[in-house]
């Protein structure tokens, strides 16, 4: 005879509440019914899982091991029930990746809307460079990702969202000349950017490379927010998403540098795996388009 979920539920609630009587009330059963479930479970396993020698039942060492498995079974059962009862296909856990630029500007709003409209959904976040997110998505390590320039893949749907404008920024304390900056005028200045293999790294080197130049003092940082702080503190010039540092520009801690040629914009997309078992990812795409990027 196989172990039944009802037996495991009885064990878990005895462990949590400390008595057969309290577990019986929690499960709307009689105390003899709870006792019967535990006796049957012990008979099937051939071991004692509850020590009844004292006034209050005590879970044995092997019983405590079983409780951990039982709690996982109950969690899985609740997830299955929520998924099948929910009108939305977005329940359970999804693995969501986001590039730094999206995470710092739109992720909080997206998570708030998901929590409101899909309360049965749990999100595992992965913040990384777009190139790494693209690789993880194709390796089935992510379900959906907000990133730049994903590679086409028949197993993945890619939806265009918006352009992310990039501009050069520096601290007013650097006292750079007025007028448009060029690759030649920035070549010998300290440049802050993301490291390889980031899309921003390639954009910055490509901007200089189009003029046949290479920045002489290139410093890398994995975090856009830290880069913005270092730039405001005068440690270098950085290419940053304009929307990310709008407040710093308004406060006067960062200065926008017009450039010739302009920096090419990054194009934000959302890409998700074509797997019905994951859920309807178009619901997340619609949330971003209609509620967050409008």
Steps between C-alpha positions, in 0.01 A plus 500: 500500500637844406531795733200730466504880506249501786743306718777748425269794574417352839869461581587854390224659710588294806858620458391864457228514767644258755204269560263253335200701620621828344582323173153344496336843543720646225401225257134483614538135602452303819799428719462121447512562122829688535640226725393239247681677218823515699476132609444394140796712386728346763386150403571566131847639574584251773630767738382732776454857382336635817608430858182472712675417828463854637205731557554676166585306185858543384617453142782244481821560308378293203160665535660845470664388177161388371342833602739685268397282207134531597516881500643496149219269388240732650657803331495319167138396551399860575687624192323246278161594644565874459613452140197297399250727677654828391345681203850619415768265370759700697535301819787314659853626432646673197867582447519860383818663375557873459781713371622764744345786301152343518542388861589851622220678316200266458542179701340624823187610315480164320533297820235713672255444214573127491442470875170685464362316196661157548536437876566128448815578299849486648789666319865395508707798383826493307663839431780469246645631175277451196745260336497277808121516530469401134725198558306394812168534319615274216647255754154480670637658818251789468136514393483868399751784478508876436817560303671656199569326169399137568597244239218348293401153614199290386428408862482865609259785423655847481284813541627852434431749782683834477827677429722583797676827424869515594699818557839595638503637854766656722525683830487880471818491708692361203457841329487356150479752214157600374390368166462151361743233613660276238695176519820704466407730791420208734773261386743585782242554776406224746197317358265297721297218345379146561755222442495242224277339379246776563312678223607835648868404479462421130308823441766717665789333317305513176441876541874558532586234242289669230750789522796263495571560870517299822442654846832512683362486856211254503364400843222245539225450757221241506236734648344793313394665826857484636630630168265797527622567855866479397432731207327753724800481735730597214676168434432502128263547209230238443245404238177447694126461431357852514193392697716340768677823599227759434484587871877547527496731197216701652686527830816611323721211612533374142541695178365374168758514221371543145709288267596476135415241390215420743517173688276235342198411711458156649174330408316336787322175423330230698573141407331190640502128445218346298408249769130468600604342830656829610179698457377774272792741479295733280326615819832635628577661164160673505560626855830656401367657182170628638579590860874566524639626170200710395 
